[in-house]
Amino acid sequence: MGYTLTQSMNVPGIGIELRSYNNPRPMRELLRQSRYTIGLNVRRTRFEGRYPGKPGAEQFTALGELVLRPPDIDLEVTVPKSSTRVTLCVLEPSRFEAVAGDAIRNWSPAMLRRGLDVRSRLVGEGLRALRQEALTPGLMSRAFIDRTVDAMIMHVVRHLAEAPASDDCYGLTETELQRIDAHLHGIWERYPRIADVAGLFSFSSRALRDRFRQATGRTLSSRIATIQFEKAACLLRSTDLPLKEISFRLGFAHVGNFSAAFQREFDVPPSHYRRATTERPG
């Protein structure tokens, strides 16, 4: 995976690299390095990675905007056709481990996976600050870089140590899934947007979609639709509201679209559903 080094800066044990990647076609590549890297990659396209030969971390998972890679472990990545810029903090093992201590000397499958999507606003802010320092170094650059990197390492280690309750539910915790459902059930006057749900957490809409699929095997869009139709069924059973009012209330632009989608979901038109669920034998 070729790149252009647009800017770099080094202090003992630490390198800051600003890279530009231009991938003219999709590709898959096996990567290995001798140092720790913490990378920031803000993009819209989907990258995936896995650790072949590491049971429990062999399945491809979406890479987040922040990624920590340990040294001397093969990482296989899939890269779409794309152009992107990356900020990397490259750390000698002795420099990283002087701060991390014994906390992550043994990389479990859960830690490897969590390193592919580091959820830490402070680490992201640290990398952005390092990028700016590389572009415009100043008198106190070395001291600033040392202290910023120490803080980043501590936050990364904390992220890795906070392992999920189950390796099989890496995408989102049960509490997070319940929070999403509660939020979606509370919206009655419009059709929920994924961006609305992402606002409950500290990651992007794309990251939320990826995590939801990892945790449930379903798309978040399909879950939103299911909940909207549950609301529609409730209104059909319990009110005399016209179909047009129900469809508009739940965020459908046209009653015809609502009726067709409802029939796909329940195998009957909404008018038939209403009669079947409200009529009682005399």
C-alpha positions, -999 to 999 in steps of 0.1 A, spaced: 0 0 0 20 29 -13 20 64 2 37 98 0 53 112 31 42 148 31 57 158 65 76 142 93 91 151 127 112 131 151 122 133 187 139 104 206 117 73 205 89 91 187 81 99 150 53 119 136 44 112 100 18 128 77 11 105 48 -11 107 17 -24 75 2 -39 71 -33 -52 37 -41 -64 35 -77 -81 2 -72 -93 -20 -43 -66 -42 -27 -57 -65 1 -23 -64 18 -5 -80 47 13 -55 69 40 -59 95 61 -34 114 87 -33 141 72 -3 161 39 7 177 18 31 156 -12 51 166 -30 64 135 -57 89 127 -75 85 94 -106 106 88 -124 92 57 -157 81 43 -147 48 27 -146 15 46 -113 -1 55 -112 -35 72 -85 -54 90 -79 -87 107 -51 -106 124 -46 -139 105 -34 -167 127 -47 -151 159 -78 -171 170 -105 -147 180 -92 -119 159 -92 -136 125 -124 -121 112 -124 -89 92 -137 -59 112 -141 -23 102 -112 0 110 -121 31 130 -107 66 126 -82 58 153 -61 26 151 -33 12 173 -11 -14 158 14 -34 179 48 -44 165 57 -78 151 22 -90 144 8 -95 109 -22 -73 101 -42 -80 69 -61 -51 55 -86 -46 27 -85 -11 11 -111 3 -13 -103 26 -42 -97 58 -23 -75 87 -15 -69 96 21 -45 114 45 -32 98 77 -15 112 108 8 86 124 25 86 157 53 60 154 68 47 187 98 26 195 87 -3 217 108 8 246 92 43 244 56 29 244 62 3 270 80 27 294 45 43 298 22 13 293 42 -9 316 29 -45 319 -7 -35 310 -6 -48 274 25 -70 270 3 -99 262 -22 -91 234 -55 -110 237 -78 -113 207 -102 -87 223 -73 -62 227 -62 -67 191 -97 -61 179 -102 -30 201 -70 -16 188 -85 -15 153 -111 10 165 -98 31 194 -128 51 208 -111 80 225 -118 116 218 -86 126 237 -64 104 216 -79 119 185 -73 154 198 -37 144 207 -30 132 171 -44 164 156 -22 184 179 8 164 169 -1 169 132 -1 207 138 32 205 157 48 187 128 35 213 103 46 243 125 72 232 150 82 256 178 107 262 206 90 237 230 81 211 204 100 182 220 85 188 255 50 192 240 53 160 219 66 140 249 38 150 272 11 146 245 23 112 235 25 101 272 -12 111 276 -22 93 244 -5 61 254 -23 61 288 -57 67 272 -50 39 246 -40 15 273 -72 24 292 -93 17 261 -76 -17 255 -80 -27 292 -117 -20 292 -125 -52 274 -161 -60 265 -180 -85 286 -180 -109 257 -157 -113 228 -187 -121 207 -203 -87 213 -175 -64 204 -195 -41 181 -218 -27 208 -226 -37 244 -261 -49 254 -265 -16 273 -257 4 242 -281 -16 221 -309 -10 246 -301 27 246 -304 28 208 -338 10 209 -351 33 237 -341 64 216 -357 50 185 -389 41 203 -391 77 217 -392 94 182 -428 96 170 -430 128 149 -405 119 122 -383 92 107 -352 87 128 -318 94 112 -287 73 119 -269 106 126 -294 112 154 -285 79 170 -248 84 165 -251 116 185 -258 94 216 -222 81 214 -187 93 206 -184 79 171 -195 87 135 -226 74 117 -204 50 97 -188 36 128 -222 32 144 -235 13 114 -205 -10 114 -207 -17 152 -244 -24 150 -239 -50 123 -210 -66 142 -231 -69 174 -264 -80 158 -258 -93 123 -284 -68 110 -282 -33 96 -291 -3 117 -314 9 89 -334 -23 91 -337 -20 129 -350 16 125 -375 4 99 -387 -24 121 -393 -1 151 -412 24 128 -435 -4 117 -440 -15 153 -452 20 160 -474 20 129 -490 -13 140 -496 2 175 -513 32 160 -534 11 137 -546 -11 166 -552 16 191 -564 47 172 -587 58 144 -561 80 128 -562 79 89 -534 60 72 -522 93 57 -518 108 92 -500 77 105 -476 76 76 -467 113 79 -464 111 117 -438 84 113 -418 102 87 -430 86 54 -433 112 26 -462 94 8 -490 72 21 -485 49 -8 -449 42 0 -459 36 37 -486 11 27 -463 -8 4 -435 -10 29 -460 -20 57 -473 -49 35 -437 -61 29 -431 -61 67 -464 -77 78 -476 -95 46 -509 -76 47 -519 -40 38 -523 -16 68 -560 -14 63 -564 -52 65 -542 -52 95 -563 -26 113 -595 -46 106 -580 -79 117 -566 -65 150 -596 -43 160 -626 -64 150 -640 -87 176 -665 -115 172 -700 -105 182 
